[in-house]
Amino acid sequence: MFRSLGFRGGIHPPRYKNPTADSPIEVLPPPAKVIIPVLQHAGPSASILVKRGDRVRLGQLIAEPSSPDSAAVHSSVSGVVLSVANFPHPLGAHVLAAEIENDGQDLAVETAGVDTPWKEAAPQEIVRKIFSCGVVGMGGTGVPAQVNLLPPANNPVDTVIVDCTGCEPFSVADSCLVKEHTDEILTGALIVRKILGAKRAIVVADSSAADVASSLSDACKDEKFRDLSVAVVKPKYPQSDEKILVRTLTKREIPSGGNPADAGCTVHSAATVLAIVRSVLSGTPLYQRTLTAGGPCVSTPKNLLVRLGTPVRNVLEFCGTDLQRAKKVVMGGPMRGSAQAELDAPVIKTTYGVFAFDTLVPGVRNYNCIGCGRCTRACPMRLSPAYLMRFVDKNNMVDAQQWGVEDCIECGSCAYVCPAKINLVHFMKLGKYRVKNAAASRAAPGAAA
């Protein structure tokens, strides 16, 4: 039916998607208490609006954006604010959050979509509504939606890409969303296309998920979706990265240090466009999300609709996880996610998976590179990770920058194929951190010319 598209590099890790591929999305009962961080997005933290003792409703704004590239945060339950303090965050730090006791009543605030039908509404009005509902990139980036919907005037966007692939092992949440909410997701793609004035919108599926591709293809035969097209890509990791998708679908290259808008594109996950359409049509704020829970220690893997702020422990226990056997819990995908030090860390807007594993790999291993070149062949960004690793290890940031350390997408393909088992991603992250810090120091007031 479709010609599958591919890209150079990448890897084929075991997919482990069968346990949940055909599972419907279940609703996880809201917990007795939620921990809702003010930082669930890329950009500045939101500014807290509530204090201890305040009563809040489901969907109520509890932290407002602190800048145009910040995101609003809403309560995922109704109840009483127990405290506003620093709590564990999925990224490892302790971050300011509101601790809310759930009263079990789900008393919600009144919401409304844009004042006029979205096809007639001005793009600015639609973006304001999305901004007020706290929508961010839910595929893992966390970039506030308005940032991608308002590109600079000198970077007009002509192509909208909606990613429904979910290339990470174990993760099938976006595929399930497509099957259960096809019309809403396609409507969201049209809304994004209207906002940006784009010429085309492409919805992308994985060729291994034939039911998802067929669902999208059948829906696009409807007259109301005639302006959308469906593309199918080969099941290779990291196909869903925005830089890879842009190159695969348009043959354009995002410049070093740039973003999809620099190539005339914008990329959104299926979960993101679903949140967009619901914010525009009904004014529903982003207070819950769909994720996949699985892994070797989980007896009943599931796709779940989870309230934001739910402790990861609740998700795992609901799926019958043997926590005594589990040696590592990862939030996000197993390739790019973050291992958790505390099971009280909450589900946030960017959490598309929770996985429990029974093996633990040492974080630091001092093995020597054998010069095999496998990392270079696997790198989808056409970098040479082994050389970059040497530059960063010796703090030679001039050469590291010239060899493209900032272009690394941290997919982990290099480390996956490395026979010496060197943690190459660690060196890539460290290199980017050092380059960023050096640039900040040069830009600081009083820095030497």
Backbone torsions as a table, in degrees:
resi	resn	phi	psi	omega
1	MET	NA	-42.2	-179.6
2	PHE	-125.7	154.9	168.5
3	ARG	-91.7	122.0	-177.8
4	SER	-77.9	132.9	-179.8
5	LEU	-97.4	153.2	-179.3
6	GLY	-142.3	-171.7	-178.2
7	PHE	-149.5	162.2	179.2
8	ARG	-78.5	140.7	-179.8
9	GLY	86.9	-161.2	-178.4
10	GLY	83.7	175.6	-176.2
11	ILE	-139.0	171.4	178.3
12	HIS	-126.0	71.5	176.8
13	PRO	-69.2	158.6	174.3
14	PRO	-53.2	136.6	-171.7
15	ARG	-85.8	-36.2	177.4
16	TYR	51.5	35.9	-178.0
17	LYS	-95.3	-16.3	-174.7
18	ASN	-58.0	-38.5	-177.2
19	PRO	-58.6	-28.0	-176.5
20	THR	-122.3	-0.5	-173.5
21	ALA	-58.8	-35.5	-177.6
22	ASP	-107.8	11.0	-179.2
23	SER	-82.8	130.6	175.8
24	PRO	-68.8	160.9	178.5
25	ILE	-76.2	123.5	177.2
26	GLU	-102.0	154.1	178.0
27	VAL	-92.9	121.3	174.4
28	LEU	-78.5	123.3	178.8
29	PRO	-55.5	135.8	179.6
30	PRO	-59.0	143.0	-178.7
31	PRO	-75.0	170.1	177.9
32	ALA	-68.4	-22.6	-177.5
33	LYS	-150.1	136.7	176.8
34	VAL	-116.3	150.9	175.5
35	ILE	-118.4	109.8	-173.0
36	ILE	-111.8	104.2	-179.4
37	PRO	-69.9	151.6	175.9
38	VAL	-82.3	-8.9	177.4
39	LEU	-116.7	103.0	177.5
40	GLN	-131.7	25.2	-171.0
41	HIS	-155.0	165.0	171.5
42	ALA	-78.4	132.5	-177.1
43	GLY	119.3	-178.2	-177.1
44	PRO	-63.4	148.8	176.9
45	SER	-61.6	151.1	173.0
46	ALA	-74.4	159.7	-178.0
47	SER	-96.3	120.8	-175.5
48	ILE	-63.9	140.9	-178.3
49	LEU	-115.4	-12.1	-175.0
50	VAL	-111.4	164.8	178.6
51	LYS	-139.0	171.4	-179.5
52	ARG	-56.5	134.4	177.7
53	GLY	94.6	-14.6	179.3
54	ASP	-68.3	142.4	172.0
55	ARG	-93.1	136.3	-179.4
56	VAL	-128.4	158.2	177.9
57	ARG	-111.0	161.4	176.0
58	LEU	-60.5	126.5	179.1
59	GLY	86.5	2.6	-179.7
60	GLN	-74.4	141.4	175.9
61	LEU	-68.5	120.6	179.2
62	ILE	-115.3	-11.1	174.8
63	ALA	-150.8	126.1	-176.1
64	GLU	-95.8	153.1	178.8
65	PRO	-58.6	137.3	-179.4
66	SER	-91.6	-8.2	179.6
67	SER	-163.9	169.9	179.3
68	PRO	-61.2	-20.7	178.5
69	ASP	-107.7	25.1	172.8
70	SER	-105.4	-178.0	-177.8
71	ALA	-140.8	142.7	177.5
72	ALA	-70.0	151.3	178.6
73	VAL	-125.6	134.9	-176.4
74	HIS	-122.6	156.4	178.2
75	SER	-73.4	140.7	-179.9
76	SER	-99.2	1.1	176.4
77	VAL	-144.7	170.4	167.2
78	SER	-103.4	145.3	-178.1
79	GLY	161.2	-151.7	-174.7
80	VAL	-118.4	136.7	176.1
81	VAL	-74.3	117.0	-179.9
82	LEU	-82.0	-35.8	-179.8
83	SER	-166.0	160.6	170.3
84	VAL	-126.7	107.9	-173.0
85	ALA	-156.1	-177.7	177.0
86	ASN	-83.4	129.3	-179.6
87	PHE	-131.3	162.5	178.2
88	PRO	-56.9	142.7	179.5
89	HIS	-122.3	147.8	-178.9
90	PRO	-56.8	-24.8	-179.1
91	LEU	-85.4	2.8	171.5
92	GLY	109.8	-27.9	-178.8
93	ALA	-85.7	178.1	169.4
94	HIS	-105.1	128.5	-171.6
95	VAL	-127.2	149.2	177.8
96	LEU	-58.1	132.6	-177.7
97	ALA	-151.1	158.5	174.9
98	ALA	-99.2	125.0	176.4
99	GLU	-95.6	117.3	-172.9
100	ILE	-122.0	127.4	175.3
101	GLU	-82.7	125.3	-178.0
102	ASN	-78.5	123.4	178.0
103	ASP	-86.1	-1.7	176.4
104	GLY	76.2	3.1	-175.1
105	GLN	-97.4	-19.0	-178.6
106	ASP	51.2	43.2	174.8
107	LEU	-70.7	117.2	-169.8
108	ALA	-106.3	153.2	172.6
109	VAL	-73.5	156.1	176.0
110	GLU	-77.0	137.7	179.8
111	THR	-129.4	158.9	177.6
112	ALA	-151.7	147.4	178.2
113	GLY	-79.1	-164.3	178.3
114	VAL	-62.7	152.9	-171.8
115	ASP	-67.3	-27.7	179.6
116	THR	-119.8	160.3	176.2
117	PRO	-51.3	139.8	-170.6
118	TRP	-59.9	-28.9	179.7
119	LYS	-67.9	-24.3	-178.9
120	GLU	-101.0	-16.6	-175.6
121	ALA	-71.6	150.7	176.5
122	ALA	-71.3	143.4	179.1
123	PRO	-53.0	-39.2	-179.0
124	GLN	-63.2	-36.8	179.0
125	GLU	-65.7	-41.0	180.0
126	ILE	-65.9	-43.8	-179.4
127	VAL	-64.3	-38.5	177.9
128	ARG	-60.0	-40.5	179.4
129	LYS	-66.4	-42.9	178.2
130	ILE	-62.4	-42.2	178.5
131	PHE	-59.9	-44.5	-177.1
132	SER	-68.9	-22.6	-179.0
133	CYS	-91.4	0.2	173.0
134	GLY	72.0	29.7	-178.7
135	VAL	-76.3	133.5	177.2
136	VAL	-131.8	171.7	175.6
137	GLY	-66.3	114.8	-172.1
138	MET	-96.4	4.8	176.5
139	GLY	-83.7	1.6	179.2
140	GLY	126.0	-23.5	-176.9
141	THR	-74.8	-38.6	-179.4
142	GLY	73.7	9.6	179.2
143	VAL	-66.3	125.6	178.9
144	PRO	-52.3	135.6	-172.0
145	ALA	-57.5	-35.7	-176.3
146	GLN	-65.0	-25.0	178.5
147	VAL	-64.8	-43.0	179.1
148	ASN	-78.7	-17.9	-179.2
149	LEU	-93.1	-8.4	178.8
150	LEU	-127.6	67.1	-179.5
151	PRO	-69.0	160.3	177.9
152	PRO	-57.2	150.3	-176.9
153	ALA	-61.0	-27.3	-179.1
154	ASN	-84.6	2.3	176.9
155	ASN	-125.7	66.2	179.7
156	PRO	-62.6	140.7	-178.6
157	VAL	-100.2	126.7	178.0
158	ASP	-112.7	-6.1	-177.4
159	THR	-135.2	123.8	174.7
160	VAL	-103.3	129.6	178.8
161	ILE	-118.2	124.8	176.2
162	VAL	-109.2	115.7	-174.1
163	ASP	-90.8	115.9	177.7
164	CYS	-116.7	21.2	-172.3
165	THR	-82.9	-47.2	-176.8
166	GLY	57.5	66.3	-171.4
167	CYS	-79.4	-11.7	179.5
168	GLU	-65.6	141.1	173.5
169	PRO	-55.3	149.2	178.3
170	PHE	74.8	-34.5	-169.2
171	SER	-81.5	123.0	177.4
172	VAL	-133.1	12.1	-173.9
173	ALA	-57.8	-45.1	-178.5
174	ASP	-66.5	-37.3	177.2
175	SER	-61.9	-39.9	178.3
176	CYS	-66.8	-38.7	176.9
177	LEU	-60.4	-41.6	-179.3
178	VAL	-62.5	-44.1	-177.8
179	LYS	-67.7	-34.7	-175.4
180	GLU	-93.6	-18.1	-176.5
181	HIS	-136.8	44.2	-173.8
182	THR	-56.9	-50.8	-176.2
183	ASP	-61.9	-41.0	-179.9
184	GLU	-63.9	-43.2	-178.9
185	ILE	-65.4	-41.3	178.9
186	LEU	-67.9	-35.9	175.3
187	THR	-64.3	-39.2	176.4
188	GLY	-61.4	-38.5	177.1
189	ALA	-62.0	-39.8	178.8
190	LEU	-67.1	-37.0	178.8
191	ILE	-64.6	-44.6	178.3
192	VAL	-62.2	-42.0	179.1
193	ARG	-60.6	-40.7	179.4
194	LYS	-66.0	-45.1	-178.6
195	ILE	-56.3	-43.7	-174.1
196	LEU	-88.5	-10.9	-175.8
197	GLY	64.4	31.8	-176.8
198	ALA	-74.2	150.3	-179.9
199	LYS	-76.1	-31.6	-176.6
200	ARG	-144.7	157.0	175.8
201	ALA	-134.5	128.0	-176.6
202	ILE	-116.7	127.6	175.2
203	VAL	-103.2	125.5	-170.4
204	VAL	-110.0	131.6	176.7
205	ALA	-124.3	162.5	178.5
206	ASP	-89.9	135.3	-176.8
207	SER	-65.7	-20.9	178.6
208	SER	-77.1	-16.5	177.9
209	ALA	-104.0	73.9	-174.5
210	ALA	-61.3	-33.7	-179.0
211	ASP	-66.6	-34.2	178.1
212	VAL	-69.5	-46.2	178.7
213	ALA	-61.0	-41.0	179.9
214	SER	-67.0	-39.8	178.7
215	SER	-61.8	-43.5	179.2
216	LEU	-67.7	-43.5	-179.2
217	SER	-62.3	-44.2	-180.0
218	ASP	-64.0	-41.9	-178.9
219	ALA	-65.5	-35.9	-177.7
220	CYS	-72.3	-7.2	174.5
221	LYS	-76.1	-17.4	176.9
222	ASP	-66.8	140.7	-176.4
223	GLU	-58.0	-34.1	-176.0
224	LYS	-70.8	-16.4	179.4
225	PHE	-111.3	23.2	-176.0
226	ARG	-64.6	-20.9	-178.0
227	ASP	-86.5	2.9	179.3
228	LEU	-106.1	150.1	174.3
229	SER	-126.5	155.4	-178.7
230	VAL	-112.9	132.1	175.3
231	ALA	-121.0	148.3	179.6
232	VAL	-121.0	132.5	-178.7
233	VAL	-117.1	156.8	-179.6
234	LYS	-70.3	148.1	-178.3
235	PRO	-76.4	80.7	179.7
236	LYS	-131.9	143.5	177.5
237	TYR	-94.3	137.8	4.2
238	PRO	-103.7	69.4	-175.1
239	GLN	-56.1	-32.0	-174.3
240	SER	-81.8	-3.2	175.0
241	ASP	-62.6	139.0	-173.0
242	GLU	-62.0	-35.8	179.0
243	LYS	-66.6	-38.2	179.6
244	ILE	-70.3	-42.4	179.4
245	LEU	-62.0	-43.7	179.7
246	VAL	-60.4	-45.3	-179.7
247	ARG	-65.6	-42.3	-176.8
248	THR	-65.9	-42.6	-172.0
249	LEU	-88.6	-29.3	-173.8
250	THR	-119.1	-10.0	-175.9
251	LYS	64.2	18.4	177.2
252	ARG	-98.7	152.3	178.1
253	GLU	-109.5	130.7	172.9
254	ILE	-77.5	125.8	-177.3
255	PRO	-63.3	156.6	179.8
256	SER	-55.3	128.2	-178.9
257	GLY	78.7	2.5	-177.2
258	GLY	-96.6	-171.7	177.5
259	ASN	-134.0	174.0	-176.3
260	PRO	-54.1	-31.7	179.7
261	ALA	-61.4	-27.9	177.8
262	ASP	-68.5	-15.6	175.8
263	ALA	-110.6	15.2	177.6
264	GLY	75.3	23.4	-176.3
265	CYS	-130.4	163.4	168.5
266	THR	-141.5	141.0	-175.2
267	VAL	-123.5	130.5	179.2
268	HIS	-134.3	144.6	176.2
269	SER	-78.5	164.2	177.8
270	ALA	-59.4	-40.7	179.5
271	ALA	-63.1	-37.3	-179.1
272	THR	-66.6	-47.0	-178.6
273	VAL	-68.6	-28.7	174.8
274	LEU	-65.6	-42.1	176.7
275	ALA	-65.1	-36.3	178.9
276	ILE	-63.7	-48.7	-176.5
277	VAL	-64.7	-36.4	-179.9
278	ARG	-72.4	-32.6	176.6
279	SER	-69.3	-38.6	-177.0
280	VAL	-74.5	-41.6	-175.2
281	LEU	-82.1	-35.5	-175.3
282	SER	-127.4	-3.2	-179.5
283	GLY	72.6	20.5	-178.8
284	THR	-73.2	119.4	178.9
285	PRO	-74.1	161.7	-179.5
286	LEU	-82.4	97.9	178.7
287	TYR	-126.4	3.1	175.9
288	GLN	-151.8	162.6	179.9
289	ARG	-153.6	162.1	176.9
290	THR	-94.5	138.8	177.2
291	LEU	-145.1	164.5	174.7
292	THR	-104.6	132.5	174.9
293	ALA	-114.1	126.6	-177.7
294	GLY	-168.3	-160.6	-177.8
295	GLY	114.7	167.0	-176.1
296	PRO	-58.8	-27.1	-177.2
297	CYS	-91.8	-0.1	-177.2
298	VAL	-100.2	116.6	-175.0
299	SER	-74.3	-31.2	-178.9
300	THR	-130.2	82.7	178.9
301	PRO	-59.7	142.8	-176.5
302	LYS	-144.4	160.5	164.9
303	ASN	-103.4	124.4	-170.6
304	LEU	-125.8	145.7	168.2
305	LEU	-97.4	114.8	-168.8
306	VAL	-121.3	136.8	174.0
307	ARG	-70.2	136.5	175.2
308	LEU	-61.3	141.7	-177.8
309	GLY	94.7	-5.9	177.8
310	THR	-70.2	126.7	178.1
311	PRO	-60.3	142.2	-178.6
312	VAL	-60.0	-28.2	178.0
313	ARG	-58.3	-41.8	-179.6
314	ASN	-62.7	-40.2	179.8
315	VAL	-62.3	-46.4	-177.5
316	LEU	-68.0	-41.9	179.9
317	GLU	-65.2	-35.6	179.0
318	PHE	-62.9	-28.7	-178.3
319	CYS	-97.4	12.7	176.1
320	GLY	69.5	44.7	-178.0
321	THR	-83.3	135.8	174.1
322	ASP	-84.1	91.8	-176.0
323	LEU	-70.4	-21.9	176.2
324	GLN	-70.8	-32.4	-179.3
325	ARG	-83.2	-26.8	-175.5
326	ALA	-68.4	128.3	177.4
327	LYS	-105.3	-18.3	179.1
328	LYS	-149.9	132.5	174.9
329	VAL	-116.7	126.3	-177.2
330	VAL	-115.4	131.4	172.1
331	MET	-104.6	130.7	-169.3
332	GLY	103.7	-152.2	177.5
333	GLY	-94.6	160.0	-179.8
334	PRO	-66.1	-21.4	178.8
335	MET	-85.2	-39.3	-173.2
336	ARG	-119.0	-1.9	-174.4
337	GLY	-76.2	-178.2	-177.9
338	SER	-115.3	127.0	174.7
339	ALA	-68.4	141.9	-173.6
340	GLN	-101.2	132.3	176.0
341	ALA	-85.5	-24.1	-177.2
342	GLU	-135.6	132.0	-179.5
343	LEU	-79.5	-0.4	173.9
344	ASP	-87.0	-4.5	176.6
345	ALA	-60.3	137.7	-173.6
346	PRO	-91.9	156.4	168.6
347	VAL	-66.7	132.3	178.6
348	ILE	-122.4	-175.6	-172.7
349	LYS	-62.0	-26.3	-176.0
350	THR	-98.3	5.9	-177.4
351	THR	-84.0	100.5	-179.9
352	TYR	-100.3	0.5	177.5
353	GLY	-163.8	152.8	173.6
354	VAL	-135.7	121.7	-173.0
355	PHE	-135.1	138.4	-179.3
356	ALA	-114.8	126.5	-175.7
357	PHE	-118.5	151.8	-177.4
358	ASP	-102.7	9.2	176.8
359	THR	-125.9	155.4	-178.5
360	LEU	-134.0	125.9	179.3
361	VAL	-101.8	131.9	178.8
362	PRO	-56.0	138.4	-178.4
363	GLY	-73.5	-28.1	-178.4
364	VAL	-128.5	123.5	176.6
365	ARG	-137.5	126.9	-175.8
366	ASN	-95.2	67.2	175.8
367	TYR	-97.8	153.3	-177.9
368	ASN	-89.0	142.0	174.3
369	CYS	-66.4	134.7	180.0
370	ILE	-98.9	4.2	175.3
371	GLY	67.3	33.9	-176.5
372	CYS	-79.3	-23.8	179.0
373	GLY	83.1	4.4	-178.9
374	ARG	-63.6	-36.1	-178.5
375	CYS	-64.4	-37.7	179.0
376	THR	-66.3	-40.9	178.8
377	ARG	-67.7	-32.0	-177.2
378	ALA	-82.9	-22.4	-174.1
379	CYS	-66.5	117.4	179.6
380	PRO	-72.7	-13.9	179.3
381	MET	-96.2	6.5	175.6
382	ARG	62.6	37.7	176.3
383	LEU	-98.8	174.5	175.8
384	SER	-118.3	83.9	-174.4
385	PRO	-56.1	-35.3	-178.5
386	ALA	-64.4	-40.8	177.5
387	TYR	-67.6	-43.5	179.4
388	LEU	-61.1	-39.1	178.4
389	MET	-59.4	-43.4	-179.9
390	ARG	-64.9	-42.3	179.5
391	PHE	-61.7	-46.0	-177.8
392	VAL	-67.3	-40.6	-178.8
393	ASP	-60.4	-33.5	179.4
394	LYS	-95.7	8.2	-180.0
395	ASN	58.3	32.6	176.5
396	ASN	-91.6	78.2	-171.7
397	MET	-78.0	-18.8	176.5
398	VAL	-64.6	-51.0	179.0
399	ASP	-68.5	-37.1	179.5
400	ALA	-60.4	-41.1	179.4
401	GLN	-69.2	-41.1	179.8
402	GLN	-65.9	-30.3	179.8
403	TRP	-88.1	4.3	168.4
404	GLY	92.1	29.8	-178.6
405	VAL	-59.8	-30.7	-179.2
406	GLU	-71.3	-14.9	179.7
407	ASP	-87.4	-7.0	178.6
408	CYS	-62.2	134.4	179.6
409	ILE	-98.9	5.3	175.1
410	GLU	57.6	38.2	-177.9
411	CYS	-78.1	-22.5	179.3
412	GLY	86.4	5.3	-179.9
413	SER	-61.1	-39.3	-178.3
414	CYS	-63.7	-47.4	-179.4
415	ALA	-66.0	-32.5	-178.4
416	TYR	-64.4	-38.5	-176.1
417	VAL	-94.2	-6.3	-174.8
418	CYS	-68.7	117.1	-179.9
419	PRO	-69.7	-21.4	176.9
420	ALA	-85.4	-3.8	177.7
421	LYS	58.0	37.4	176.3
422	ILE	-76.9	136.8	179.2
423	ASN	-80.3	77.5	-174.9
424	LEU	-65.5	-32.8	-179.2
425	VAL	-62.6	-35.6	176.9
426	HIS	-56.6	-45.0	-178.6
427	PHE	-68.7	-35.2	178.5
428	MET	-65.6	-44.8	179.5
429	LYS	-64.6	-42.6	179.5
430	LEU	-63.4	-40.6	178.8
431	GLY	-63.3	-44.6	179.0
432	LYS	-63.7	-38.3	178.9
433	TYR	-63.2	-43.4	-179.3
434	ARG	-67.3	-39.3	178.4
435	VAL	-63.8	-43.4	179.7
436	LYS	-63.8	-42.8	-179.9
437	ASN	-65.6	-38.4	179.0
438	ALA	-64.7	-40.3	178.9
439	ALA	-66.8	-37.9	178.5
440	ALA	-66.3	-37.2	179.9
441	SER	-67.8	-38.9	178.8
442	ARG	-67.4	-31.6	-177.8
443	ALA	-85.6	-10.0	-177.5
444	ALA	-67.5	144.8	178.5
445	PRO	-58.6	134.9	178.8
446	GLY	88.0	-1.6	179.8
447	ALA	-68.4	148.6	-179.2
448	ALA	-64.2	139.4	-178.7
449	ALA	-70.6	NA	NA
